[in-house]
């Protein structure tokens, strides 16, 4: 019976030792095997792995691509227009041994704080270099600037055992205290452009009106000149007819002129005339009565 108990105890101890010496490496992780805080080995292949029980320690790090939202910072481009920049980064732990040596027993939050301390200065340095204006940052050229930030951050983060895959600018805005001044400047500029357009329109309208007035004067003058010419030609033709008629029969022409005068003078609605019967105006009427 005593031997059986010893055997059972030995089996239990063996099971405990075996369980303590076996661990699983997940495909989404990288594992460090430590002995008294010193790195003994790195396990990156998924599957079963072994360690010395109660002596070795297993530390696991995420092998997936991780994201970091940086805190909002202010940058000053070369045109001295301050901008508020909000960025995010994608990274992964590329070297768990170096990561452990750089971060120590700190958590992933500690590593991200160190990584943010690398990325934000690079954002300030790249966006504040000569030739980079706020318009450049807000234009399509920002993709090139983000690539520069990524490259510089990747180079410096390598000492942490971290590979920076990408750094992107999420938002790029003006500080609140500058917004109103910027809007006022934009309004003033638009109002100036509108005033220039109105002035140019008025100038063009004045030219059109002046041209139209000159055209009216020219057309009216031409019409009056043509009318005077036509009227003169008509008067000349009429006088010619009268002269020809007078030359053919002077008495008849005088008679015709008198009848025309009677017709015009004796129309209905004309004012009354006071003329003596012996007036030359009634000469032909008197002759008719005498006959």
BATI-144900 format. One record per residue (C-alpha): residue number from 1; x, y, z; residue in three letters. Coordinates in nm, 4 decimals, padded with zeros to 6 digits. Layout:
// BATI-144900
+-----+----------+----------+----------+-----+
:   i :        u :        v :        w :  aa :
+-----+----------+----------+----------+-----+
: NUM :        X :        Y :        Z : Ala :
...
+-----+----------+----------+----------+-----+
This chain:
// BATI-144900
+-----+----------+----------+----------+-----+
:   i :        u :        v :        w :  aa :
+-----+----------+----------+----------+-----+
:   1 :  00.0000 :  00.0000 :  00.0000 : Unk :
:   2 :  00.2826 :  00.2373 :  00.0832 : Unk :
:   3 :  00.4497 :  00.1645 : -00.2469 : Unk :
:   4 :  00.1230 :  00.2377 : -00.4255 : Unk :
:   5 :  00.0927 :  00.5749 : -00.2576 : Unk :
:   6 :  00.4484 :  00.6597 : -00.3491 : Unk :
:   7 :  00.3769 :  00.5578 : -00.7062 : Unk :
:   8 :  00.0653 :  00.7743 : -00.7210 : Unk :
:   9 :  00.2548 :  01.0689 : -00.5753 : Unk :
:  10 :  00.5300 :  01.0169 : -00.8318 : Unk :
:  11 :  00.2751 :  01.0079 : -01.1128 : Unk :
:  12 :  00.1111 :  01.3303 : -00.9897 : Unk :
:  13 :  00.4463 :  01.5035 : -00.9610 : Unk :
:  14 :  00.5447 :  01.3847 : -01.3071 : Unk :
:  15 :  00.2171 :  01.5133 : -01.4512 : Unk :
:  16 :  00.2667 :  01.8498 : -01.2800 : Unk :
:  17 :  00.6248 :  01.8725 : -01.4017 : Unk :
:  18 :  00.5205 :  01.7772 : -01.7544 : Unk :
:  19 :  00.2354 :  02.0280 : -01.7558 : Unk :
:  20 :  00.4676 :  02.2982 : -01.6259 : Unk :
:  21 :  00.7257 :  02.2264 : -01.8933 : Unk :
:  22 :  00.4876 :  02.2366 : -02.1890 : Unk :
:  23 :  00.3361 :  02.5557 : -02.3362 : Unk :
:  24 :  00.1611 :  02.6421 : -02.6597 : Unk :
:  25 :  00.2837 :  02.9096 : -02.8988 : Unk :
:  26 : -00.0162 :  03.0742 : -03.0647 : Unk :
:  27 :  00.0219 :  03.1747 : -03.4291 : Unk :
:  28 : -00.0769 :  03.5307 : -03.3365 : Unk :
:  29 :  00.2002 :  03.5588 : -03.0774 : Unk :
:  30 :  00.5739 :  03.5582 : -03.0271 : Unk :
:  31 :  00.7061 :  03.4055 : -02.7081 : Unk :
:  32 :  01.0163 :  03.4699 : -02.4997 : Unk :
:  33 :  01.1466 :  03.2065 : -02.2630 : Unk :
:  34 :  01.3156 :  03.3726 : -01.9625 : Unk :
:  35 :  01.5282 :  03.2290 : -01.6845 : Unk :
:  36 :  01.5612 :  03.4542 : -01.3850 : Unk :
:  37 :  01.4742 :  03.7502 : -01.6116 : Unk :
:  38 :  01.7309 :  03.6611 : -01.8733 : Unk :
:  39 :  01.6171 :  03.5727 : -02.2264 : Unk :
:  40 :  01.6914 :  03.2088 : -02.3044 : Unk :
:  41 :  01.5098 :  03.1631 : -02.6354 : Unk :
:  42 :  01.2528 :  03.3115 : -02.8739 : Unk :
:  43 :  00.9632 :  03.1002 : -02.9974 : Unk :
:  44 :  00.7953 :  03.2292 : -03.3138 : Unk :
:  45 :  00.6696 :  02.9083 : -03.4756 : Unk :
:  46 :  00.3188 :  02.8059 : -03.3629 : Unk :
:  47 :  00.2800 :  02.4755 : -03.1797 : Unk :
:  48 :  00.4005 :  02.3009 : -02.8628 : Unk :
:  49 :  00.7208 :  02.4120 : -02.6926 : Unk :
:  50 :  00.9068 :  02.3057 : -02.3782 : Unk :
:  51 :  01.0717 :  02.4858 : -02.0864 : Unk :
:  52 :  01.2216 :  02.4000 : -01.7526 : Unk :
:  53 :  00.9380 :  02.3919 : -01.5008 : Unk :
:  54 :  00.9437 :  02.6482 : -01.2201 : Unk :
:  55 :  01.2704 :  02.7875 : -01.3565 : Unk :
:  56 :  01.1793 :  02.9316 : -01.6947 : Unk :
:  57 :  00.9158 :  03.2017 : -01.7479 : Unk :
:  58 :  00.7107 :  03.2524 : -02.0649 : Unk :
:  59 :  00.6348 :  03.6056 : -02.1865 : Unk :
:  60 :  00.3968 :  03.6483 : -02.4789 : Unk :
:  61 :  00.3842 :  03.9397 : -02.7246 : Unk :
:  62 :  00.1192 :  04.0063 : -02.9874 : Unk :
:  63 :  00.2516 :  03.9376 : -03.3369 : Unk :
:  64 : -00.0384 :  04.1081 : -03.5176 : Unk :
:  65 : -00.0446 :  04.4574 : -03.6680 : Unk :
:  66 : -00.1376 :  04.7027 : -03.3934 : Unk :
:  67 : -00.2767 :  05.0578 : -03.4087 : Unk :
:  68 : -00.1804 :  05.3663 : -03.2145 : Unk :
:  69 : -00.3768 :  05.6926 : -03.2054 : Unk :
:  70 : -00.1352 :  05.9703 : -03.1193 : Unk :
:  71 : -00.2299 :  06.2673 : -02.9083 : Unk :
:  72 : -00.3201 :  06.5892 : -03.0890 : Unk :
:  73 : -00.0252 :  06.8222 : -03.1379 : Unk :
:  74 :  00.0308 :  07.1659 : -03.2917 : Unk :
:  75 :  00.2779 :  07.2133 : -03.5748 : Unk :
:  76 :  00.4050 :  07.5324 : -03.7379 : Unk :
:  77 :  00.4761 :  07.5047 : -04.1137 : Unk :
:  78 :  00.7128 :  07.7429 : -04.2921 : Unk :
:  79 :  00.4311 :  07.9949 : -04.3568 : Unk :
:  80 :  00.3811 :  08.0338 : -03.9771 : Unk :
:  81 :  00.0179 :  07.9200 : -03.9868 : Unk :
:  82 : -00.0218 :  07.6868 : -03.6902 : Unk :
:  83 : -00.2078 :  07.3625 : -03.7486 : Unk :
:  84 : -00.3557 :  07.1050 : -03.5118 : Unk :
:  85 : -00.2558 :  06.7571 : -03.6297 : Unk :
:  86 : -00.4115 :  06.4272 : -03.5235 : Unk :
:  87 : -00.2347 :  06.1117 : -03.6502 : Unk :
:  88 : -00.2457 :  05.7351 : -03.6148 : Unk :
:  89 :  00.0188 :  05.4695 : -03.6728 : Unk :
:  90 :  00.0203 :  05.0986 : -03.7545 : Unk :
:  91 :  00.3047 :  04.8945 : -03.6151 : Unk :
:  92 :  00.4099 :  04.5456 : -03.5100 : Unk :
:  93 :  00.6626 :  04.3956 : -03.2697 : Unk :
:  94 :  00.9256 :  04.2738 : -03.5124 : Unk :
:  95 :  01.2002 :  04.1725 : -03.2650 : Unk :
:  96 :  01.0633 :  04.0469 : -02.9303 : Unk :
:  97 :  01.4155 :  04.0102 : -02.7814 : Unk :
:  98 :  01.5035 :  04.3747 : -02.8518 : Unk :
:  99 :  01.1533 :  04.4818 : -02.7495 : Unk :
: 100 :  01.2024 :  04.3151 : -02.4109 : Unk :
: 101 :  01.5422 :  04.4717 : -02.3640 : Unk :
: 102 :  01.4106 :  04.8187 : -02.4542 : Unk :
: 103 :  01.0780 :  04.8115 : -02.2683 : Unk :
: 104 :  01.1704 :  04.5749 : -01.9864 : Unk :
: 105 :  00.8776 :  04.4513 : -01.7814 : Unk :
: 106 :  00.6596 :  04.7388 : -01.9010 : Unk :
: 107 :  00.3264 :  04.6744 : -02.0681 : Unk :
: 108 :  00.2224 :  04.7454 : -02.4254 : Unk :
: 109 :  00.0966 :  05.0866 : -02.3092 : Unk :
: 110 :  00.4528 :  05.1688 : -02.2049 : Unk :
: 111 :  00.5798 :  05.0705 : -02.5487 : Unk :
: 112 :  00.3126 :  05.2812 : -02.7209 : Unk :
: 113 :  00.4063 :  05.5789 : -02.5053 : Unk :
: 114 :  00.7691 :  05.5384 : -02.6161 : Unk :
: 115 :  00.6572 :  05.4976 : -02.9772 : Unk :
: 116 :  00.4432 :  05.8115 : -02.9591 : Unk :
: 117 :  00.7477 :  05.9952 : -02.8269 : Unk :
: 118 :  00.9188 :  05.9001 : -03.1532 : Unk :
: 119 :  00.6341 :  05.9695 : -03.3975 : Unk :
: 120 :  00.5166 :  06.3107 : -03.2739 : Unk :
: 121 :  00.8623 :  06.4760 : -03.2970 : Unk :
: 122 :  00.8968 :  06.3403 : -03.6497 : Unk :
: 123 :  00.5586 :  06.4901 : -03.7420 : Unk :
: 124 :  00.6729 :  06.8284 : -03.6098 : Unk :
: 125 :  01.0092 :  06.8017 : -03.7849 : Unk :
: 126 :  00.8743 :  06.6928 : -04.1265 : Unk :
: 127 :  00.5790 :  06.9347 : -04.1332 : Unk :
: 128 :  00.7930 :  07.2217 : -04.0056 : Unk :
: 129 :  01.0801 :  07.1881 : -04.2514 : Unk :
: 130 :  01.1578 :  07.4611 : -04.5068 : Unk :
: 131 :  00.9312 :  07.4659 : -04.8094 : Unk :
: 132 :  00.6411 :  07.2895 : -04.6368 : Unk :
: 133 :  00.3463 :  07.5274 : -04.6041 : Unk :
: 134 : -00.0015 :  07.4756 : -04.4645 : Unk :
: 135 : -00.1306 :  07.4562 : -04.8216 : Unk :
: 136 :  00.1180 :  07.1759 : -04.8916 : Unk :
: 137 : -00.0022 :  06.9834 : -04.5867 : Unk :
: 138 : -00.3663 :  07.0251 : -04.6903 : Unk :
: 139 : -00.3036 :  06.9309 : -05.0544 : Unk :
: 140 : -00.2311 :  06.6038 : -05.2310 : Unk :
: 141 :  00.1371 :  06.6450 : -05.1414 : Unk :
: 142 :  00.0580 :  06.5344 : -04.7860 : Unk :
: 143 :  00.0945 :  06.1694 : -04.8938 : Unk :
: 144 :  00.4636 :  06.2301 : -04.9594 : Unk :
: 145 :  00.4979 :  06.4017 : -04.6214 : Unk :
: 146 :  00.3314 :  06.1063 : -04.4465 : Unk :
: 147 :  00.5747 :  05.8701 : -04.6175 : Unk :
: 148 :  00.8665 :  06.0794 : -04.4888 : Unk :
: 149 :  00.7201 :  06.0648 : -04.1365 : Unk :
: 150 :  00.6776 :  05.6873 : -04.1690 : Unk :
: 151 :  01.0354 :  05.6333 : -04.2867 : Unk :
: 152 :  01.1862 :  05.8518 : -04.0137 : Unk :
: 153 :  00.9711 :  05.6914 : -03.7426 : Unk :
: 154 :  01.0522 :  05.3387 : -03.8643 : Unk :
: 155 :  01.4241 :  05.4087 : -03.8473 : Unk :
: 156 :  01.4080 :  05.5366 : -03.4886 : Unk :
: 157 :  01.1560 :  05.2795 : -03.3637 : Unk :
: 158 :  01.3796 :  04.9932 : -03.4739 : Unk :
: 159 :  01.5767 :  05.0370 : -03.1506 : Unk :
: 160 :  01.2586 :  04.9352 : -02.9622 : Unk :
: 161 :  01.2165 :  04.6184 : -03.1655 : Unk :
: 162 :  00.9122 :  04.7776 : -03.3323 : Unk :
: 163 :  00.8492 :  04.8097 : -03.7049 : Unk :
: 164 :  00.6416 :  05.1149 : -03.7972 : Unk :
: 165 :  00.4352 :  05.0165 : -04.1005 : Unk :
: 166 :  00.2473 :  05.3394 : -04.1662 : Unk :
: 167 :  00.1784 :  05.6827 : -04.0196 : Unk :
: 168 : -00.1281 :  05.8723 : -04.1372 : Unk :
: 169 : -00.2595 :  06.2207 : -04.0629 : Unk :
: 170 : -00.6240 :  06.1837 : -03.9638 : Unk :
: 171 : -00.7153 :  06.5492 : -03.9192 : Unk :
: 172 : -00.5330 :  06.8714 : -03.9942 : Unk :
: 173 : -00.7187 :  07.1765 : -03.8664 : Unk :
: 174 : -00.6528 :  07.5308 : -03.7598 : Unk :
: 175 : -00.6492 :  07.6088 : -03.3872 : Unk :
: 176 : -00.9748 :  07.7535 : -03.2549 : Unk :
: 177 : -00.8206 :  08.0948 : -03.1928 : Unk :
: 178 : -00.7105 :  08.1155 : -03.5555 : Unk :
: 179 : -01.0331 :  08.0017 : -03.7184 : Unk :
: 180 : -01.2203 :  08.3323 : -03.6845 : Unk :
: 181 : -00.9240 :  08.5324 : -03.8148 : Unk :
: 182 : -00.8870 :  08.2926 : -04.1066 : Unk :
: 183 : -01.2595 :  08.3094 : -04.1867 : Unk :
: 184 : -01.2496 :  08.6892 : -04.1675 : Unk :
: 185 : -00.9524 :  08.6987 : -04.4031 : Unk :
: 186 : -01.1292 :  08.4619 : -04.6425 : Unk :
: 187 : -01.4460 :  08.6763 : -04.6297 : Unk :
: 188 : -01.2460 :  08.9936 : -04.6961 : Unk :
: 189 : -01.0716 :  08.8285 : -04.9884 : Unk :
: 190 : -01.4002 :  08.7063 : -05.1365 : Unk :
: 191 : -01.5592 :  09.0497 : -05.0878 : Unk :
: 192 : -01.2631 :  09.2125 : -05.2619 : Unk :
: 193 : -01.2943 :  08.9701 : -05.5524 : Unk :
: 194 : -01.6693 :  09.0404 : -05.5689 : Unk :
: 195 : -01.6055 :  09.4164 : -05.5688 : Unk :
: 196 : -01.3522 :  09.3747 : -05.8494 : Unk :
: 197 : -01.6016 :  09.1724 : -06.0507 : Unk :
: 198 : -01.8753 :  09.4320 : -05.9925 : Unk :
: 199 : -01.6392 :  09.7138 : -06.0951 : Unk :
: 200 : -01.5399 :  09.5284 : -06.4103 : Unk :
: 201 : -01.9068 :  09.4633 : -06.4847 : Unk :
: 202 : -01.9961 :  09.8296 : -06.4363 : Unk :
: 203 : -01.7086 :  09.9320 : -06.6613 : Unk :
: 204 : -01.8243 :  09.6915 : -06.9306 : Unk :
: 205 : -02.1847 :  09.8149 : -06.8915 : Unk :
: 206 : -02.0706 :  10.1766 : -06.9287 : Unk :
: 207 : -01.8827 :  10.0865 : -07.2478 : Unk :
: 208 : -02.1895 :  09.9085 : -07.3860 : Unk :
: 209 : -02.4186 :  10.1991 : -07.2951 : Unk :
: 210 : -02.1810 :  10.4541 : -07.4465 : Unk :
: 211 : -02.1545 :  10.2471 : -07.7623 : Unk :
: 212 : -02.5339 :  10.2136 : -07.7765 : Unk :
: 213 : -02.5852 :  10.5898 : -07.7243 : Unk :
: 214 : -02.3328 :  10.6682 : -07.9944 : Unk :
: 215 : -02.4999 :  10.4205 : -08.2269 : Unk :
: 216 : -02.8406 :  10.5808 : -08.1571 : Unk :
: 217 : -02.7030 :  10.9282 : -08.2296 : Unk :
: 218 : -02.5401 :  10.8062 : -08.5505 : Unk :
: 219 : -02.8538 :  10.6247 : -08.6671 : Unk :
: 220 : -03.0760 :  10.9249 : -08.5769 : Unk :
: 221 : -02.8418 :  11.1651 : -08.7559 : Unk :
: 222 : -02.8308 :  10.9433 : -09.0624 : Unk :
: 223 : -03.2103 :  10.9113 : -09.0598 : Unk :
: 224 : -03.2611 :  11.2865 : -09.0234 : Unk :
: 225 : -03.0091 :  11.3527 : -09.3000 : Unk :
: 226 : -03.1821 :  11.1016 : -09.5277 : Unk :
: 227 : -03.5210 :  11.2526 : -09.4381 : Unk :
: 228 : -03.4003 :  11.6059 : -09.5150 : Unk :
: 229 : -03.2551 :  11.4882 : -09.8437 : Unk :
: 230 : -03.5805 :  11.3114 : -09.9333 : Unk :
: 231 : -03.7870 :  11.6107 : -09.8249 : Unk :
: 232 : -03.5686 :  11.8469 : -10.0251 : Unk :
: 233 : -03.5913 :  11.6248 : -10.3303 : Unk :
: 234 : -03.9711 :  11.6078 : -10.2887 : Unk :
: 235 : -03.9989 :  11.9843 : -10.2494 : Unk :
: 236 : -03.7795 :  12.0317 : -10.5509 : Unk :
: 237 : -03.9921 :  11.7900 : -10.7506 : Unk :
: 238 : -04.3129 :  11.9593 : -10.6343 : Unk :
: 239 : -04.1801 :  12.3039 : -10.7189 : Unk :
: 240 : -04.0733 :  12.1707 : -11.0535 : Unk :
: 241 : -04.4237 :  12.0404 : -11.1191 : Unk :
: 242 : -04.5746 :  12.3694 : -11.0085 : Unk :
: 243 : -04.3337 :  12.5652 : -11.2234 : Unk :
: 244 : -04.4086 :  12.3459 : -11.5232 : Unk :
: 245 : -04.7841 :  12.3829 : -11.4650 : Unk :
: 246 : -04.7514 :  12.7584 : -11.4254 : Unk :
: 247 : -04.5530 :  12.7802 : -11.7446 : Unk :
: 248 : -04.8189 :  12.5913 : -11.9409 : Unk :
: 249 : -05.1238 :  12.7920 : -11.8139 : Unk :
: 250 : -05.0646 :  13.0672 : -11.5640 : Unk :
: 251 : -05.4344 :  13.1516 : -11.5220 : Unk :
: 252 : -05.5309 :  12.7907 : -11.4519 : Unk :
: 253 : -05.2445 :  12.7504 : -11.2100 : Unk :
: 254 : -05.3572 :  13.0626 : -11.0224 : Unk :
: 255 : -05.7128 :  12.9274 : -11.0178 : Unk :
: 256 : -05.5914 :  12.5919 : -10.8813 : Unk :
: 257 : -05.3925 :  12.7650 : -10.6099 : Unk :
: 258 : -05.7007 :  12.9632 : -10.5058 : Unk :
: 259 : -05.9174 :  12.6508 : -10.4856 : Unk :
: 260 : -05.6556 :  12.4822 : -10.2688 : Unk :
: 261 : -05.6520 :  12.7831 : -10.0372 : Unk :
: 262 : -06.0365 :  12.7755 : -10.0182 : Unk :
: 263 : -06.0270 :  12.4065 : -09.9312 : Unk :
: 264 : -05.7786 :  12.4545 : -09.6513 : Unk :
: 265 : -05.9396 :  12.7700 : -09.5112 : Unk :
: 266 : -06.3045 :  12.6624 : -09.5221 : Unk :
: 267 : -06.2716 :  12.3190 : -09.3599 : Unk :
: 268 : -06.5036 :  12.2446 : -09.0685 : Unk :
: 269 : -06.3601 :  12.3273 : -08.7278 : Unk :
: 270 : -06.1444 :  12.6140 : -08.8501 : Unk :
: 271 : -06.1630 :  12.9411 : -08.6638 : Unk :
: 272 : -06.3836 :  13.2155 : -08.8101 : Unk :
: 273 : -06.2313 :  13.4640 : -09.0550 : Unk :
: 274 : -06.3360 :  13.8234 : -09.0939 : Unk :
: 275 : -06.2607 :  13.9336 : -09.4511 : Unk :
: 276 : -06.4232 :  14.1996 : -09.6610 : Unk :
: 277 : -06.6101 :  14.0723 : -09.9666 : Unk :
: 278 : -06.3877 :  14.2812 : -10.1887 : Unk :
: 279 : -06.0740 :  14.0910 : -10.0666 : Unk :
: 280 : -05.8605 :  13.9245 : -10.3304 : Unk :
: 281 : -05.9184 :  13.5996 : -10.1408 : Unk :
: 282 : -06.2715 :  13.5834 : -10.2826 : Unk :
: 283 : -06.1689 :  13.6972 : -10.6278 : Unk :
: 284 : -06.2660 :  13.3735 : -10.8011 : Unk :
: 285 : -06.5869 :  13.3401 : -10.5964 : Unk :
: 286 : -06.6882 :  13.6893 : -10.6999 : Unk :
: 287 : -06.6182 :  13.6093 : -11.0641 : Unk :
: 288 : -06.8365 :  13.3036 : -11.0380 : Unk :
: 289 : -07.1305 :  13.5111 : -10.9046 : Unk :
: 290 : -07.0797 :  13.7692 : -11.1780 : Unk :
: 291 : -07.1061 :  13.4981 : -11.4357 : Unk :
+-----+----------+----------+----------+-----+
